[in-house]
Amino acid sequence: MDVYLTAEQLQLRAEVRAYLDEVWPPERVATMERDEIYPDDFYRDCARNGWTAIAVPTAFGGRGGNVVDLCVLVEELGKTSISLATLYITGTIFGSHALEICGSDAQRSRYLPAVVSGDARFALAMSEPGAGSDFAAMASRATRTSGGAWRIDGVKGPICGAERAEVIICAARSSADAGSRRRGISLFLLDADTPGVRFERRRFPAMRGLMVDDVILDGVEVDDDAMLGAEGEGWMNLARLMDPERLANAAQAVGVAQAAVDLAVAYAKRREQYGQPIGRFQAVSHPLAESHAEIAAARLLVYAAAHKRDLEGPCPVEASMAKTFANNVAMRAAERALQTGGAAGYESESPFMRRFLEARGCELGGGTSQIQRNIIAHHLGLR
C-alpha cells in the first residue's frame, strides 16, 4: 500500500533497501549490537549516497526533501536496525529541522552544508535524569557571565549518540518566569569538544551500537551566537521540532514491526512440530496475520500524517496519533514474533529479542505513549 509515495520515493526505498541488504546483513548488525560498535561507516555512506542531504534546503547544498522522504528512509533503516535508524534521526533530522525552524542565517550557513557532507552529526539534549516527560522541570541552567557570554551547567540524559556527535542542541533554563514553567528555556548549539562538556555512557539492552550518554555540562561557556532561536523560546521551538521527530519514530516503529513479522513468518515456515511447519497451526498463523494487517494500517497512518505535515505544516495531533498507533503495533508484532520463536526467541542475543527490545525503545523515545495520548486527549477537549 504505497498510496502516498511518488515514483522517486519508491526508488529511494529500493536504493536504501539494496544498500542495507548488501552492507548491513543480519550477521553484521548482530555483531554491532553485541560488541557495541559505533557505525561510523554507515553515516559516511549516508552522506555519500545523498541521504544526509534530504532534509537540507537546496540553498545549502541539500536535496530539499520532505517529511515523507524521511519516513521512507527511516522505515527501511528500522527494518534493519534501530541503531542505524536512530543515528540517522538524531544525526540529521534533529539538526536540519531545528536550524530550519529557528536558526540564524549564520548558523544555517555554518552547519547545514556540514550536514550534507556528513561532517556534522547532531544530538538533541532535552531530557534530564529528573526531567523526562516533565520537560519543564529541567535543572540545567544557562546564566549570563560578566563578559556577556553564557555559562551552562547541568546534566542532560539519556541522550542518543551524544559522544559521537559534532554538535549538541542543548536546552537549559535561562530565566525564571512565575507565570509559566515553559517560559525561560533557551536552546544552544554546543560544539561537542567545548571545554566543560563530558560524557558518561549509559547501558541499554538494545541500541548498543549507538552510544547513549549522560552529557555533563560543567561551566560550559558559549557566546551569544551559539543561542538557537530567541532567548526564552526554547520550549516553543522544540514543540515545533517534535512533528518530524515523532513521525520518524513512527516510521521506524513500522520498520521494526515489519522486520519482526518477516522474521517470525520465515521461522514458522521452517520450524516443524507434530510433523509439519508450525505456521500451519492457527495458533501461530493468526496472530502473525493480524500483525500483518495492523502494520499496513500503521504505515498508512504514518504516511498520511507525514503527507499532511508536508502540505499544511505542523500537525501535532496527527503526529501523536501516528506515533502512538505505530508504537503499539510494533510492540504487538514483536511480542507475537517472540512467542513464535519460543525458547529460541527468548535467548538474549536472538533477533527476536532484539526486535522486542527495539519496539520498546520506539515506545519510549520522542515522548512516551502516555504523553502522546495526553496530546490527543487535549485536542479532544478532555484535558
N, C-alpha and C positions, 0 to 999 in steps of 0.2 A: 504494500500500500504506500505508494510514493506520490500521493496527490499534491503535495506541497513542494515537490522537488523539480527543479529545472533540469534540462539535459546537462548543463555544466555542473550542477550539484551531484547528479548521478555519476558523472565522470570523476569528480573529486572523490566520491565514495569509493569508486573502483580503484583509483590510484592509491588511496590510503590503505585499502584492504590488501592490495597486491604487495605494497611495501611491508606491511606488518607480517603477512604470511611468510615473506621471504626472509626478513631481517630479524623478526621477533617471534620465532616459533615458541610453542609452549615450554620446551626444554630450557630455552634461554630466559624466558620470563620466570620460570621456577627458580633458576639459579640466581637471578637478580634479587628476587624476594628473599630467598634463603640466606644469601650472603650479603645482603644489604648493599648492593652495587648500584651506585647512582648512575642513571642512564645518560651520561654526557653526550654520547654519540647520537642518541635519539634526538636530543634537542638541536644538535648541529644538522642532522638530517631534515628536521622540520624547517630550518632556515633554508637549507639547500633546495628543498622541494617547494619553497614559497609559501609554506603553511603558517609560519610566524607572521607573514605579511597580510594575512586575510583580514584581521581586524584593524589594520592601519590604513588611514586615508591615503589616496593616491598622491596627494601633495607632499607626503613624506616618504614616498617610495613604496607604499603598500599597495594592496590589491583592492582596497575599498570594499571588502566583503561585508556581509550582513550576519545577523544572528543565526539565520537558518544555515548558512555556510558553516558557521562554527559548530552548530549542533550535529551536522553531518559528519564533520571531522571527529568530534569528541565521542559520538556514539561508536564509531569504529574503533577508536582508541580504547574505549571502555570494554569492548568485546575482548580485547587482548590483555589489557592490564589497567587497573585503576591508578597505578603509579604513573604510567605514561600519560593517561588522561588528565590526572590532577596536575602533573608537571606542566602540561600544555595550558590548562586553565589558569593556574596561578602565574606561570611564567609569561604568558602573552595577553590573555583576556583581561585580567585584572588591570595591568598597567595601561594597555591600549585604551580601554574604556574609561579608566579614571582620568587619563590625560585628555581624552576627547571631551569628557564631561566638565572638568574644572581646571585643566592645566593651562598655564600661561603659554604664550607663543614661544617664549624662550625654552620652557620645559618640553614642549612638544618637539621643537627643533633639535633639542639635545637628545631626547630619549627615543622618540618614535623610529628614526632611522636605525637605531641600535637594536630595537625590537625586530625589525625586518631582517637585519643581518644575523640575528641570534646572539649578539654581543651583550644584550641587556635582558636578563630574566628578572621578573618581579616576584615579590612575596607580599602578601597583604597581612599586616599585623594589626588586627582588630581585637581579637579575643584576648582575655587575660585569665589567669588562674581563678580570679574572683569575679570575672565579668565575661560570661559567655553569652547566653541568651539575653541576660540583662546587661546589654552593651553599655548603657549609660552609667553603670556602676563602676566604670573603669577607674583605676587608681593612678595610672600613669599621668604625669604632669609635664607640661611644657611651660616654662617660665622665662620671662624676659631677663636678659643679662644686662649688666651695666654698659656693655658695649653695643647694645641694641640687637643682639642675636637672640637665639632661643636655646635654652638648656632643657633637655628631655631626660627624665628619669622614670624608671618603672620596669615592669616585666610583662611582656606580651607572650601569649602562648595558649594552646599549641598552634604553631604556625607551620604550614606545609612548605617544604623546600627552602626555608629561610637561609640556612647556612650556605647554600649554593647559589643563592640569588645575587645579582649585582646591585639591585635596588629594592629597598623595603618601603612600602607605603605604610606609614606608622600613624595611628590615631592616638592622640593624647589630649587631656583636658587642659586648655589654655586659659580658661577663666571660669569663675563660678557664676551661675545665674539662678537666683532664687525662684524665678518663675518657671523654669523647666530644666530638668536634668539633661535634656537633649541639646540644649544650647551650650556653647562654650567649648565644644570639642573641635579640634582642628586636625588637619592631615598634613603630614610632612613626607617629603621624599628623602630618604636616607640612603646614601651610598653604603653598602654593607661593610666596607672597610673603614668607615668613620671611627675615629678613636672613641672608646666607650661602648661600642657595640660588641657583644659577645653572645655565644650560642651554647645552650645546654640541650643535648639530644634527649628526646623522649622516645620510649619504646612502645610501638603499637603492634598488635598481632598481624595486621595487614598493612599494605602500602609501605613495606620496609625498604623498597628500592628508592623511595623519595623520602629524604630525611625530614623528620618532623621535630621542631625545636621549640624551646622557650627562647625568646630573644631578650637578653638582659641589656637594658639601657642605663648606663651609669655615667651621668654627666655628659651626655652626648650634646655637642654644640653644633648648631647649623645656622646659616644666615637666613634672612627673610625670604630670599628667593627659593629656599627649599620648601616653603609652605605651599601645599597643593590646594588651590581654591582659596576662598576668602577666610579670614580668621573667624573661628566660631561656627563655621558652616559644615564641619566635617560630617555630622550626623546626616544632614540633608543630602550631601554629595554621596555618601556611602549608600544611602537608601536608593539613589538613582543608579548606583552601580550594581545593585543586587539583582535586577532583572536578568541581565546576561549571565551572571554567575549561576543563578538558580536554574535557568534554562539549560545551561551547560551541564550542571549537576544532573538535571533530569535526563538529558540525552545520554550522559554517562551511565546512569542507572539503567536505562533501556538497553544499552550495550551489555552491561553486566548480566541483566536478566536473560537476554538472548543467548549469551555465551553459556550461562548455567543450563538452560533448557537444551541447547545443542549438545552440551556435554552429556547430560542425562539421557537424551534420546540415543546417542551413539552407544552409551554404556548398556542401555536397556535392549538394544538390538543384538549385542554380542554376549551378554551375561545370560547364562542358561540355568534354570532351575526347573525341576519336575519335567525334564525332557524337552523344554522349549525356551526361547528367549523370554526374559521376564517382561519385555514390552508387550507381550500378547495378553498379559493379565490386566483386567480393567483397573485393579488397584494401583497399578503402575502407570498405565497409559492415560487414564482420565485426568489425573492431576497435571500431567505434562501438557495434555491437550488444552486444559483450562488456562494454564500459564501462557501457552502459545497465543490464545485469543486475547488474554489480558495484555500481553506485550504489544500486540498490534494496536489495541486501544490506547495504551500509554504512548506509543510512538505517534499516533495521530494527534493526541492532545498536546504533546510536546511541540510538534512541528506547527500545529495551528497557533499555539501561543507565541512561538518564535516568529511566525509569519505576521501575526498581529503586532508584535514589537517592532518589526521592520517597517510595517506600513503606518502605524499610528503612534509609535513612541512608547513611553513607559506603560507597562501593563502589570503592576504588582500582583493583582489578584489572579490573573491567568498564569503568571509565572509560579505563584504559590500553589495553585491547583495542579499544574503540570508536575512540579517537583514532588508534592505530596503523593500524588497518584503513582508516578513512576517509581518513587522510592518504595511504596507499599507493594507494587507489582514485583519489583526486584527482590524484595525480601521473601515474598511467597514463592517466587520462582527458584530462588537459591535454596530455600528450605525443602522444596519438593525435589530438587536435584540432589541435595544431600541425602534425603531419605531414599531416593532411588539408588544411590551409591552404597547404601548400607554401611557396614563396618569399614569398607574401603574408603567411603566418603568421609568418615569421621577421623581419619588419620590427619595429624596436624599439618602435614605438607601436601595433602591431596588437593587437586584442582577444585574438587567440590567444596572443601573447607575454605579455600582461598576465595572462591566466588561468594560464599556465605558471608565471610568477613568483609569483603568489598561492598556487598549490598548494605550491610550495616553501616559501613563508613559513609556511603552516599546519604543515608538517612540522617546522619549526624552533622555532616558538613553543610555550609551555606545556610544555616538556620535549621534547627531541628523540625521534625514533622509537627510537633506541638506548636511551634512558633508559626509555621505556615498555616495551621488551622486557625490560630488566633487572627491572622491577617484576613483569611476568608470569612471568619465569623464577624469581624469588624465591618467588612463590606456588606454583610447581610443585616447590619444594624443590631447585632447581638452582643456587642461589646462597647 
